[in-house]
């Protein structure tokens, strides 16, 4: 798994988590769950926390990306 390539794709799509280091969890079937955490600002100045969950296959390809606020 090439973490730098995965990071580039995640940071390109979700700039709020750019520069964060993901936490990882093993999943069945050799998959890995990466969780990125960051924060963004609303137009009125409030902070919104964002989590991005990325499921990566055993061969290093992104299978699924989801986000929550």
C-alpha positions as CSV (number, residue, x, y, z in Angstrom):
1,X,0.0,0.0,0.0
2,X,1.5,3.3,-1.1
3,X,0.2,5.7,1.6
4,X,1.6,8.8,-0.2
5,X,-0.6,8.2,-3.3
6,X,-3.7,7.5,-1.2
7,X,-3.0,10.7,0.8
8,X,-2.8,12.8,-2.4
9,X,-6.1,11.5,-3.6
10,X,-7.8,12.1,-0.2
11,X,-6.3,15.6,0.3
12,X,-7.3,16.6,-3.3
13,X,-10.9,15.7,-2.7
14,X,-11.2,16.8,1.0
15,X,-8.9,19.8,1.6
16,X,-10.1,20.2,5.2
17,X,-8.0,17.1,6.2
18,X,-5.0,18.1,4.2
19,X,-1.7,17.4,6.0
20,X,-3.3,15.1,8.7
21,X,-1.9,11.7,9.4
22,X,-4.5,8.9,9.2
23,X,-5.2,6.4,11.9
24,X,-5.5,2.8,10.5
25,X,-7.5,-0.2,11.4
26,X,-7.2,-3.7,9.9
27,X,-10.4,-5.1,8.3
28,X,-11.3,-8.6,7.1
29,X,-10.0,-9.7,3.7
30,X,-6.7,-7.8,4.1
31,X,-8.4,-4.4,3.8
32,X,-7.4,-1.4,5.8
33,X,-9.6,1.4,7.1
34,X,-7.8,4.8,7.2
35,X,-9.5,7.7,9.2
36,X,-8.4,11.3,8.5
37,X,-9.5,14.0,10.9
38,X,-9.5,17.8,10.2
39,X,-11.6,20.9,10.6
40,X,-13.0,23.5,8.2
41,X,-14.5,27.0,8.7
42,X,-18.0,28.1,7.8
43,X,-18.6,31.5,6.2
44,X,-19.6,32.9,9.6
45,X,-16.3,31.7,11.2
46,X,-17.5,28.6,13.1
47,X,-15.4,25.5,13.0
48,X,-16.8,22.2,11.6
49,X,-14.9,19.0,12.3
50,X,-14.6,16.6,9.4
51,X,-13.7,12.9,9.4
52,X,-12.9,11.1,6.2
53,X,-13.0,7.3,6.2
54,X,-11.1,5.5,3.4
55,X,-11.3,1.7,2.8
56,X,-8.2,0.5,1.0
57,X,-7.9,-3.0,-0.6
58,X,-5.0,-5.4,0.0
59,X,-3.5,-4.3,-3.3
60,X,-3.5,-0.6,-2.3
61,X,-6.5,0.7,-4.3
62,X,-9.2,2.9,-2.7
63,X,-12.5,1.0,-2.6
64,X,-14.6,3.5,-0.8
65,X,-14.4,7.1,0.7
66,X,-17.0,8.6,3.0
67,X,-17.1,11.7,5.1
68,X,-19.0,13.0,8.1
69,X,-19.2,16.4,9.7
